Amino acid sequence: MPSDEQIQAVVDRLETEREEIRRREGAGDPNLEEDRARLEEIRLELDQLWDLMRQRQALRDAGEDPNKAHERSRGTVENYWQ
């Protein structure tokens, strides 16, 4: 099970990549379709990671082991009520 710091490092890397892609969007990027697909992939990955972080924090708040948290499927995470 990754630590909070490891999860946060992946989140930071994905957010940096997302910002770079968005900067290129307005510059006539020839890879626009690939970039859009990657942005969607990043969005889904981030949703899963944030869900995992919330699970870990909830377990910690309840006095439980945060390592009991598990990454849920994209379908599960995406179907939550927002």
C-alpha positions as a Markdown table, in Angstrom:
| # | Residue | x | y | z |
|---|---|---|---|---|
| 1 | Met | 0.0 | 0.0 | 0.0 |
| 2 | Pro | 1.5 | 3.4 | -1.0 |
| 3 | Ser | 1.9 | 6.0 | 1.7 |
| 4 | Asp | 0.1 | 9.3 | 1.7 |
| 5 | Glu | 3.3 | 11.0 | 0.5 |
| 6 | Gln | 3.6 | 8.5 | -2.4 |
| 7 | Ile | 0.0 | 9.1 | -3.4 |
| 8 | Gln | 0.4 | 12.9 | -3.1 |
| 9 | Ala | 3.6 | 12.7 | -5.3 |
| 10 | Val | 1.6 | 11.0 | -8.1 |
| 11 | Val | -1.2 | 13.5 | -7.7 |
| 12 | Asp | 1.3 | 16.3 | -8.0 |
| 13 | Arg | 2.9 | 14.8 | -11.1 |
| 14 | Leu | -0.5 | 14.3 | -12.8 |
| 15 | Glu | -1.6 | 17.9 | -12.0 |
| 16 | Thr | 1.7 | 19.2 | -13.4 |
| 17 | Glu | 1.1 | 17.2 | -16.6 |
| 18 | Arg | -2.5 | 18.4 | -16.8 |
| 19 | Glu | -1.4 | 22.0 | -16.5 |
| 20 | Glu | 1.2 | 21.5 | -19.3 |
| 21 | Ile | -1.4 | 20.0 | -21.6 |
| 22 | Arg | -3.8 | 22.8 | -21.0 |
| 23 | Arg | -1.1 | 25.4 | -21.7 |
| 24 | Arg | -0.5 | 23.7 | -25.1 |
| 25 | Glu | -4.2 | 23.7 | -25.9 |
| 26 | Gly | -4.2 | 27.3 | -26.9 |
| 27 | Ala | -1.0 | 27.1 | -28.8 |
| 28 | Gly | -2.3 | 25.2 | -31.8 |
| 29 | Asp | -1.0 | 21.9 | -30.5 |
| 30 | Pro | -0.9 | 19.3 | -33.3 |
| 31 | Asn | -1.6 | 16.5 | -30.8 |
| 32 | Leu | -4.9 | 18.0 | -29.6 |
| 33 | Glu | -6.9 | 14.8 | -29.8 |
| 34 | Glu | -4.3 | 12.8 | -28.0 |
| 35 | Asp | -4.1 | 15.6 | -25.4 |
| 36 | Arg | -7.9 | 15.5 | -24.8 |
| 37 | Ala | -7.7 | 11.7 | -24.3 |
| 38 | Arg | -4.8 | 12.1 | -21.9 |
| 39 | Leu | -6.7 | 14.9 | -20.0 |
| 40 | Glu | -9.6 | 12.5 | -19.5 |
| 41 | Glu | -7.2 | 9.7 | -18.4 |
| 42 | Ile | -5.6 | 12.1 | -15.9 |
| 43 | Arg | -9.0 | 13.2 | -14.6 |
| 44 | Leu | -10.0 | 9.6 | -13.9 |
| 45 | Glu | -6.6 | 8.8 | -12.3 |
| 46 | Leu | -6.9 | 11.9 | -10.0 |
| 47 | Asp | -10.5 | 10.9 | -9.0 |
| 48 | Gln | -9.3 | 7.5 | -7.9 |
| 49 | Leu | -6.3 | 8.9 | -6.0 |
| 50 | Trp | -8.4 | 11.5 | -4.2 |
| 51 | Asp | -10.9 | 8.8 | -3.3 |
| 52 | Leu | -8.1 | 6.7 | -1.9 |
| 53 | Met | -6.7 | 9.7 | 0.1 |
| 54 | Arg | -10.2 | 10.3 | 1.5 |
| 55 | Gln | -10.6 | 6.7 | 2.5 |
| 56 | Arg | -7.2 | 6.7 | 4.2 |
| 57 | Gln | -8.1 | 9.9 | 6.2 |
| 58 | Ala | -11.5 | 8.5 | 7.2 |
| 59 | Leu | -9.9 | 5.3 | 8.5 |
| 60 | Arg | -7.3 | 7.4 | 10.3 |
| 61 | Asp | -10.0 | 9.6 | 11.9 |
| 62 | Ala | -11.8 | 6.5 | 13.0 |
| 63 | Gly | -8.7 | 5.2 | 14.7 |
| 64 | Glu | -8.2 | 2.5 | 12.1 |
| 65 | Asp | -5.3 | 1.5 | 10.0 |
| 66 | Pro | -5.2 | 3.7 | 6.8 |
| 67 | Asn | -3.6 | 0.8 | 5.0 |
| 68 | Lys | -7.0 | -0.9 | 5.0 |
| 69 | Ala | -8.0 | 1.6 | 2.3 |
| 70 | His | -8.1 | 0.3 | -1.2 |
| 71 | Glu | -8.2 | 1.8 | -4.7 |
| 72 | Arg | -11.7 | 1.5 | -6.0 |
| 73 | Ser | -12.5 | 1.0 | -9.7 |
| 74 | Arg | -12.9 | 3.9 | -12.0 |
| 75 | Gly | -16.5 | 2.9 | -12.5 |
| 76 | Thr | -17.2 | 3.0 | -8.8 |
| 77 | Val | -15.5 | 6.4 | -8.3 |
| 78 | Glu | -17.1 | 7.9 | -11.4 |
| 79 | Asn | -20.6 | 6.9 | -10.4 |
| 80 | Tyr | -20.5 | 8.6 | -7.0 |
| 81 | Trp | -23.0 | 11.4 | -6.6 |
| 82 | Gln | -21.1 | 14.7 | -6.9 |
